[in-house]
């Protein structure tokens, strides 16, 4: 694995990909959805953290989302399987 020299915040990645930030956060928040080391927690204060993604961490959800959007059926199945927050799932499906 190459040395990570930069990361991008989830908000920035969501803007880059044209994705809903809450959807991206929901996908990334489950450790089983991305490879080890694809996301990094950045401490911004004693009790505050933000999540940032490596280049691989950007490619993984991008590829997942692209594959999921092939049909409405695969998209809805993806949302049900990969997003635990039902409010986000309902909002995105609408």
HELIX and SHEET records of a PDB file:
HELIX    1   1 UNK A   10  UNK A   17  1                                   8    
HELIX    2   2 UNK A   21  UNK A   29  1                                   9    
HELIX    3   3 UNK A   31  UNK A   33  5                                   3    
HELIX    4   4 UNK A   55  UNK A   68  1                                  14    
HELIX    5   5 UNK A   72  UNK A   82  1                                  11    
HELIX    6   6 UNK A   86  UNK A   93  1                                   8    
SHEET    1   A 3 UNK A   8  UNK A   9  0                                        
SHEET    2   A 3 UNK A  48  UNK A  53 -1                                        
SHEET    3   A 3 UNK A  39  UNK A  45 -1                                        
END                                                                             
